[in-house]
Amino acid sequence: MGLYADVIIDISHSRLDRTYQYRIPVQLQETLEPGNVVEVPFGRGDKTTKGYVLRITDHASCPEEKLKSISRVETTLAGAQSRLTALALWMRDYYGSTTVQALRTVLPFRQKAPEKQKKTVTLKLPKEEAKKKLAWYREKHQKARARLLEALLEEAVLPQEIVTGSLKITLPTLRAMEEQGVLACETEQVYRTPALLARLQRQEMDPPSFILTEEQQRIIRVIREEWDFADGKEYLIYGITGSGKTAVYMELIAEALKKGQQAILLIPEIALTYQNVLRFYRRFGERISVLHSKLSPSERYDQFERAKAGEVDVMIGPRSALFTPFSNLGIIIIDEEHESSYQSETAPRYDARETARKRIQLEHARLVLGSATPSLETFYRAKTGGSTLFTMTQRPSGGKMPQVFLTDMREELREGNRSILSRELYDKIAERLERKEQVILFLNRRGYSGFVSCRSCGHVMKCPHCDVSLSLHKNGRLICHYCGYEQDAVTKCPECGSPYISGFKVGTQQIEELIKREFPGAGVLRMDADTTRGKDGHAEILRAFGKQEADILVGTQMIVKGHDFPQVTLVGILAADLSLNVSDFQASERTFQLLVQAAGRAGRGSREGEVVIQTYTPDHYALLCAAKQDYLSFYEQEMRFRQLSGYPPAGAMMAVHCSSEDRQKLEVAAGYLAKFIRQAAGRCKASVIGPADEPVAKINDVYRKALYIKHADGRILTAVKNVVEQYIEINTGFQDIRIQFERK
């Protein structure tokens, strides 16, 4: 019986998301698998190209005599790259995308950039023979050859740019001397080094030394004991801020390296700083590499090539580092696993945590997730037996958790204080400046664009159908971004009648100006999207603050993620309600996580820390639990809300994102899509919400809408997605509409 393979041609130069069928030679029929990288004839003549096997079947799609055969399997890529190809195919099916989109996400491919090469000229003659040759060149008045040979006698290997530049030797002269056996011209590929690594490589440093606590030792011991027989196992480390999770990560990475395996460490982009990477470089030296968004495509490609060539064993980076092509991956670690940046916003809209779970199954590796504020989905998974849960409740330094104060800004307003700074926070800033200690002022701007609240009583305008806040649009309408409900904007609070009801309009620049006016002697740094546009803007601000070149750091959420400043003894959180009232069912969870992470920046040194949380809703459970840094109480209360509403992790939810430059076409297409999804989902009792405008309804002249599908069983959502993809494919009306699926 004949077997056939559906193959997609090399993604680096194919724009078609289609497969071509090939015969599988008899000698490959027992070993060829989906995901294998193969060489196949393609086009006219004898030209071959690389392809990826997507499916194996015993059914020929056309007469067999018209089918060509697979030439060979790329055995050098049979391991890591085949497994990554299989991962891409899973992502395509699970998250919804084209095959090319999934492969381009997972597999590194060189974009239009030349290889970086090091060219050298090397003396090949023995020294005495070279001296005789030099005398002969001089005798024959061959000045250029004599000049080069004289230089090579002093330095046997010279960079070619010096030879052709300073010595003014032409390429024909080089070729002639090479043919005579005098020298050799050699070319070596050089991998581009990220600036962060280059800076580390210029320094001499001792390996870190620390004493592990009993909590840390217990976690390391259990994972080590299970290492050899627990392939595909998952662990969650739930540890308070400053509890020493990084030290545990280092020991686990060292264990992988000792076994001849490699490790991937994912950290949020905004935590990928010189300070953090330095810790790992001190331990593992040049066997680590890093990825981040500021790398050029060529630099990124080169880091993957180094990993493929076995030059590095540890890759550190944001979610894209998950696809590092290691040949013997032993462990994936995801730090701050609750971070929303682990969710991709381009097709396939994959979640790095869920995708890591699939990769460790393919690689027979293990997964470690760590956070002081785990996502509800991850903690629920641990509570229900999907992973092993470890807790860390102590700081190795013996430091205490900071004392947290909730300040009711409604009371401040009633007593005549209309400043963004409460009187309590103002006084505490003044105290710190007098004691030469540092202060972080965190403006919680997540979700600031649009929600409307009352400064007198704290009431927030919410959708009566979805229990999320309404967003204020420029046309004066309040709109729900889940179901599309609309109403007119209000000028008086419907609860207390106060005229102080509006959106929040203060930004970091206004805060910086206020602080400079109120505390003219203080050094102030501001860290936000505007001040970090440069390639090293992030690192420079953090370096200056870490060296105490400023007293106060003002910024958005990027200043409260994973940074360690021992002299910071006060953190002020301004407008905690902003993220609490964003139009998202995860708003309370995101707020709790932000506040706990922000509070964790205070008191990390020998001095005790304090935190002031300013809010208009001091009785909200997310704020009360954050003030107590009580994750378990928050988890229990938030899970009750999720269970009542059917939101994840109590149920499954999928978003369908639609976008187009033509607003009218988008509205028509979204309407038809919603109607079809309701019919398809209705048969399996899934609920459909929308379509409605996205929270940001237009970006770069592209209009955006979304629908949401909910069901208790995630497999039902996959089935609905598959049917919807077929519907989109056969209807030409969707050709100008970009449609993406996202699992919530």
N, C-alpha and C positions, 0 to 999 in steps of 0.2 A: 504493500500500500504506500502510495506516495504521500509525502508531507510537504506543506507549503508554509512560507513565512510572510507575514505582512510587515513590510519594512518602511520606516520613514527615513528619508535621505537626510544626511548631515545638516543639522540646524544652522550651522554657521553660514551656509550659502544657499539655503532653500527657503523660499517664501511661502511655499504651499504646505498647508496642513492636510496632507493626504498621504496615503500609503501606496506602496508598489509591492506586488506579490512576486515572490521568487521561489523556485524549487529548492528544497533542502537536499543536498547530496546525501547519499546513503550513509557515508561515513560520519555525518554530523547529526543524523536523525535522533540518536540516543542522547546526545549531549547538549544540543542547542536548546536554549531557553529564552522566553521573553525577557527583554532587558539586555541580552547579549549585543555587543558591538561587532558588526560584521563588515566585510568589504564586498561590495556588489558591483556588477557592471551597470553603468548608467550612461545613457546618451548613446551617441554614435561611436562606432569603432570599438577599440579595446579599452576605453577609459573606464576606470573603476573609481568608486568613492565610498566613503564611510556611511554606514546607516545603523539604525537601531531596530532590533526585532521587537515588534509590539504584540504580535499574536502568532500562534502556530495552529494550523488547521489541516484537515485532510481533504478539504474542498478547494478545488482550483476555481478561481474567479473568471478564467477565460481558458480557451483551449491550451492544453499543456505544452504543445509544440511552440507556442508563442512566449512561454515563460523562460526567463533566463535563470541560471543557478547562482546561488551564493558562492562567491569565490573562496572566502575563508573567514574564520572567526578571528577577531583581534585578540589573541591570547594575552598580549601584554596589558590589555585593558579589561580582561575577563573578570577581574575581581571587583575593585572599587567602582569603576565606571559602569559596569553592568548592574551592580546593586543600586547605584544612583539612578540609572535609567529606570529600573523597576520602581524606585521611589517616585520618580517623576510621573510614571504611568498611574500609580496609586493616587497622587495628588490631582492628576487630571480627572480621575473618576470621582474622587471624594469631594473635591472643592469645586469642580466645574471649570474647565478652560479648554483651549485647544491643546493638542499634543505639543506643538511647537512652543507655546507659552510655558508649558510645564517643563519641557526639556531645557529651554533657555534659562529658566529659573534655577535649575538644579545643576546643569553641566556648565563648566567654564568654557567659554569660547573666545578666541582672540578677535577683538574688534580691529578696525583699521588703524593699527599702530605697529611700527616696525619693531623687530626684536632688538633689544639692547645688547650690543656685542662689544667684546673686548678683543681688539686686534693687536697682536704682538709680532715682533721680528726677533728670531732666536738664532744665535750663532751655532752652526752644526759642525764646523771643522775643529779638530783638536787645536790647542793654543799655538803650539810650535808651527803646525802646518798653516794656521791662519796668518802668522807673522810672515811666513814665506810668501803667502798669497798677497799680503799687503805690500810687500816690497815689489812684487811683480806688477801690481796695479800702479804703483808710483812710477816704476820704470816705464810703463806704457802710457803714462800721463792720464790714467783713468781716475780723475780727481774725485768724482762723486762716489765711485765704488771704494776708493781708498778711504774717503772721509767716513763712510758708513762702517767699513770693517774696523777702522781705528776705534770708533765709538763702541762697537760690539766687543772688542778686546778689553775695553774698560768695564763694560756692563753687558753681560752675555744675552740679556733679554731686555728689549726696549719696546715701549708702546709705539704702535705704528704711527700715531698722530705726531709724535716727536720726530720720527724718522722722516716723514713726508713734510713736516712743518719746519722745525728748527734746523734739521740737517739738509732740508731741500732735496730729498731723494725722490725721483719720479717712480711711478709704479712699473714702467718698463724696465728700469734698472733693477728694481726688487725682483721682478720675475726672472731676469737674466741671471742674477746671482743665485736665485733659488734653483734654477736649472743646472747651475754649476755645482750645486751641493754645498755652497758656502753658508747659506742660511735657510731658514724655514719661516714662512709667513703663516701664522696660526690664528684661528678665530674661535673664540669661546663665548657662549651665550652667558650674559650676566643678568641676573634677576634684579628688577627694580626693588629698592628697599624703602618701605614707608618711612617718612620723616620721624615718626615716633620711635621706631626701632633704631634708626640711624643715630638718633640722639642718645639712646640707651647704650648702643655699642661703643660710643666714644668715652664711656665712663668706666672706671674700675670700681668694683663694688664687692662687698663680702656677702655671702649667702645669708638670708634672714635667720634669726635665731629666736625661738619662742618656746615656751613650755605649754604643752597641751593640757587643758583642763580635763576632768573626768568625763564631762559631757562630750567633749570633742573626741576623746580616746574611745569612748563606747561606740560612737557612730562609725568611726574609722574601723574599729575591730569587727563590728558586725558585717559591714560591707566587704571587708577583706576576706572574712571567713566564707562569705557566700559567693565570692567572685567567680570561682571556677565552675560552679554548678548552677548559677542563677542568671544565665544569659537572658536578656530581654526583661530584666527586673527593674522596677522603678522605686525610687526613694524620695521622700519629701523631708527636707530639713526646715522645720518651723522654729526660727530662733529670733529672739528680740534683737533690735538694732544694736550693733556693737558686740554681739555674742561670739564673734570669731568664726563665722562660717567660712571666710576666706582661707583660714588655716586648714580647715577640714578639706576644702577643695584641693589645696596644694598637696596634702598627703594622699588623696585619692588619685590625683594626676601622677604623683610619684610612683604609686602602686602600678598604674597602667604602664608607665615607662619601664619599670623593673621587669614587667612581664613581656616586654618587647612590643607593646601596643601603643596606640596614639590616643590623644584626648582632645576634645573640643569644649571650650568654655564660652558660653554665650553670656554676654552682659549687655544691658541697655546702652544704646549709642551714647547717651549723655553721661554715662558713667565710665566710658572708655577714655580715661584720662592718663596722662603720664604717671601720676601718683599711683593709680591702680595697677597699671601694667608693670610698673617698676617692681612691685612686690613679686610678680611671677618671673620677671627677667632675672632678678637676684637669685631666684631658686633654680631656674631651668636654663638660664643663659641663652645662647643663640639657637637653641632648639625650639624656641617659640617664634610665632609670627602673629601679626595682627591684621584685622580688616576693619575698615570704617568707611563712612559715606564720603569722606573727603579724598579718598584714594582715586586716582585716575583709573579708567578701565584696564590700562596696561599694568599698573601696579597691582590691581586686584587679581588679574589673570596670573601674574607672575607668582603671587603668594600661593595660589592653587597649584601651579606647576612645581613649586618648591616642595609642597606637601606630597604631590604625586611622585616626585623624584626621591623622596625619603630624606630631604634635607631638614625638615622640621617635624617635630612630634606633637607639638601643642599649638592649636590655633585659637586665638582669642578674638572675639568680635561680636557684632550684633547678629540678627537672625540669619543673614546670608552665610555666616561662618558655619552654619549647620551643614552645608553641602560641601565642606572640605573633602577632597578625594583621598582620604587616608586608606591605605591598603589593609590595615589591621586595627580598626577602631575599637578601643576598649571601653571608653566612657564618654558620655555627653553630660555636661553640667550646665544648668540654666540658672544663673543667679538673678535675683529679683524677678522671679518667674511671673509675678503678678502684673508686670509692666505691659501696657497696651502696645508698646512698640514691637512686641513679638508677633503681632497680627499684621500680615501684609495688606497693603491697600491697592495692590495691582494684581491682575489675574496671573496665576491662580491665587486667590486671597487666602493663603494658607496661614494656619496658626503654628508657630515654631514648636510649641510644646507638643501638640498632637502629632505633628510631622516627625518630631524627634522620637516619639513613641514608636512610630512605624519604622524609622531608620534603625533603632536598636534591635528591632525584631529581625530585620534583614542582615544586620551586622553581627548578631549574637553578642551585643554589648549591653551596657547598663546605663540607666538615666538617673541623674540626681537633680532635683529641683530644690531651690532654696529661697526663702523669703521670711521677712518679719511679719508680712501681711499677705499670706498666700491668697491667690484667687479662690473664689468660692468653688469653682469647678475642680481645682486641684485638691483643695482640702476635703471636699465631698468625696472625691475619688479615694483619698487616703482613709477617710472614715468608713467607707464602704468596702474596703479590702483591695482596692485597685493598686495601692502602693503601700510601702512601709513608712510609717510616720515616726520621725525623731523630733524631739523638742529640745531647745537650748534656752535656758532661762537666766543664765548668769553671764556677766561680762568678765572676760579673763583678767582685765585690769583691776577688777573689784569695784569699778565705778558704778554709781547709782543711776537709775533711770531719772530723767529730769522731772521736776515738778511742773505740772501743767495747770494753767489758769484759763478758765473760760470767761471772756468779757462780753457782756450783753450790750451791743451797740445801740439797741433801742433805748436803754437807760441813759447812755451817753448823750443821745439826741434830746431826750426829755430834760436833761440837766444842762442843756445849752452847748454841748460840745459837738460841733459839726465837722471836726477834723477827721481825717482817715485814721489818725492815731488816737487810741483811747488814752485817757489820763494815766492808767496803770502802765501801759506799754511805754509811754513817753518818759515816765519816771524811771523805769527800769533801764531804758537806753542811757539816760543820763548817768545812772549808777555805774553801768559797765564802762562808759567812756572815762569816768573818773578813776576806775580801777584798772584801766589799760587792758580791758578784755574786749573780745570781739562780739559782734552782733550780726545775725542774718535776719533780713526782713523778706519774707516770702509772700509775694502777691499771687494768690491762687486764681490765675486767669483761665484755667481750664473751663471751657463752656461759657465764657463771659459774654459771648455775642448774643444777646437777645433776651434772656429771661427777665421777667419783671417782678419786682418784689417791693414790699412796703417797708420803709425804714422805721416806721413807728411801731408796727406790731409784728413784722416779719412775714406776713402773708405773701405767698407766691401764687401767681396765676397759673393754674394747671388745667390740663385737658380732662374733661369729665369722663372720657372713655378709656384713657391709657395710663393714667396716674404718672404722667411725666409733665414737666413744665412746658408752657406755651412760649414760643419765641416771637419777639417783636420784630416785624419787618418794616422796611422803609415806607411801605404804603400805609402804615398805621394799623395793620392788622396783626392780631395774635394768632399764631398758627401752630398746630401740633405736627411734628415731623414723623409721627408714626401712622396716624390715620387720616390726616388732612383736615381735621376739625379747625374751623376759623371763627374768630369773633373780633369785634372792634376793640381797639386799645382803650384802656381806662385812664381816667384822670384823678379818680378818687379810689381809695382802697375799699373793696366791697365788704371787708370785715370790720374795719374801724372808722372808715370815712376820712382818713388822713390824706392830704394832698401829696405826701412824700412817698409816692409810688412811681417807680421808673426803673430803667435799666441801669447797670453799673458802668460808669464811664472813665474811671481812673486807671491809668497805666503806670508802668514802672518809671517812666521818665518824670511824671508828676510826683511820684513818691521820692525819687532822687532829689528833685528840686526842693521839695518840702523838707527833707532831712537836712539838706545843706543850709536852708534858711534857719531851721530850728536849732541845729547844732553846727554852727559855722566852723568850729575847730576840728571837726571830725573828718577823717579821710573816708570817702565814699566811692565804692565801685558798683557799677550796674551791669548785670548779666542777663541779657535777653536776646531775642532773635536779631535785633539791630546791632548790638555790640559784639556779636560772635559770628559775623558774616565771613571774616577772614579765615584762612586755612587753620591758623592756630589761635583764633580768637578765644575759644573756650579755655584752652590750656593756659594762655597768658594771664587771663583774669584770675583763674584758680591759683596759679603759681604766685601771683602778686598777693592775693589774700592769704595764702598759706604762709608766705614770708612776712605777714603782718605789715604789709605796705599800706593797708587800709584798715579802718576800724569797723566799717559797716559794709556789708554786701547786700545789695538790693537786687531781687531777680524773680523770675518765674520758676516753674517746677524744675528746670535744669539745675538749680543750685541746691536742691535737697535730695539728690539721688546718689547715694554711695560715697559722698565726700567725707573726709575725716579731718577736721580742724580742731586741734586740742584746745585752742584759746577761745573758741566760741562757747560762751556760757548763757547766751540768750538768743532765742528764736522767736520772732514775732510773725504770726500768720495773719495776714490782712485779707478780709473778705472770704472767710472760709466757705460761705454760702454759695459762692459762684459755681464751684463744681458740684455742690449738693443739688443744685437745681437745673443742671444741664438736661436737655431733652433726651434721656437715655435711661433704660431700666437699671443700668449699672451705676447710676450717679452716686448713690449712697456708698457703694463699695469703693468706687474710685476716690471719693472724698475721704473716707476712713483711711485708705491706704496712703494718700498724699499727706494727711495730717500726721499720721504715725511716723512716716518716713521723715517728714520735716522736723518733727519733735526729736527724732533720733539724732539730729545733728548737734544738739546741745549737750554739754557736759560729757564729752567723750574723752577729755583729759582728766587731770587730777582734781579739777574744780567742778563743783556741782552745777548743773544747768537748770534753767527755767525756760518755759515756753508760754507765750500768751497767744491764745486763739481768739480772734475777734469775730463775732458772729451776731446775726439778727435772729437766729433760731437756736438758742442755747439748750433747748430741751430735746432736740433731735437725737435719736439713739446713736447715729453715726458719730456725732460730735461728742456725746457723753462717753461713748466707748473709746474714742480716740484720746480724749483727755485722760482716761484711766489706763490707756494703752492695753485694753482688754479685748483681744481678738476673739476669744471664744464666745463672749457675750454678744459681740457684734455678729459673728457667724450665725448664732442661733436665731437672733431677731431677723436678720436679713433673709435667712433660709425660709422663715415663716412667710415672708412677703413673696419670695420666689415660688413657693409651693401654692399659695393662693392664686397667683397670677399665671402659673405655668411657665415661668421664665427659667432659663438654664441656671443651675444644673438640675432643677426639679423637672424640667422638660427640655426639649430640643427646639432650636430656633434657627431659621435661615433667612438671611436678607437677600433680596434680588435687586441689584443696583443697575439702573438704566441711565444712560446719558447720551446726549446728541447736541449738535450745534443748532438744530432746528427744533425750536420749542414746540411748535404745533405737532410735528411728527412724533416728538417724544411723548406728548400727552395722549395722542391717539394710540401709539404703540403700547404705552404703559397701561392704558385702559383695556385694550384687547388682551394683553398679557395677564392682567389681573383677573379678567373674566375666565380665561382658560385655566389659570391656576386654581381658581375657586372651584371649577368643575372637576379638575384632576384631584385637588386636595379634599373636596367634599366626599368623594368616594371612600377615602380612608380616614375621614373625620378629622382632618387637619384644619386649623383656622388660619385665615388670611387677613392681614391688615394692610390697608393702603389701596392704591398708590398715594404717596405724599411726597412733597419736596424734601430733598435731603436737608440736614441742618444748614449746610452751605449750598444753596440751590443753584448757584452758578459760579463756575471757576473758569477763567480764561475763555469766556464766551461759550462755554459748554454748560448746557442745562442738565440738571441731575434730579432723578426721582428714585424712590425705593418702595419695595413691597416687603412684607415680613410674613413668614409661614411658621406656625408653631404646631408641635405635636409632641406627645410624651416619648415617642420612639424616634431616635435620630435616623434609623434605617428607612423609616417612612419618608423623611425629608429627602434622603438620597434618591429614593424611587421617584418622588415628585420632580426633583431636579432633572433626572434622566428624561422623563416625559417632556418636561418644559424645553430641554435642549433640543429634542427631536422636533418639537413644535416650532421653535425658532428657526431651525435649519431648513424646514420645508416652506416657510413663509417669507417671501421676498420683501414684505413690508418691514422686516427687522434688519435689512441690510445696512441701513444708515444709523442703526441704534447699537451702541455698545452695551452689552449685558454681562454682568459679573455676579457670581454667587458668593456669599460669605456666611460661614457657619458662626453663630454667636455662642 
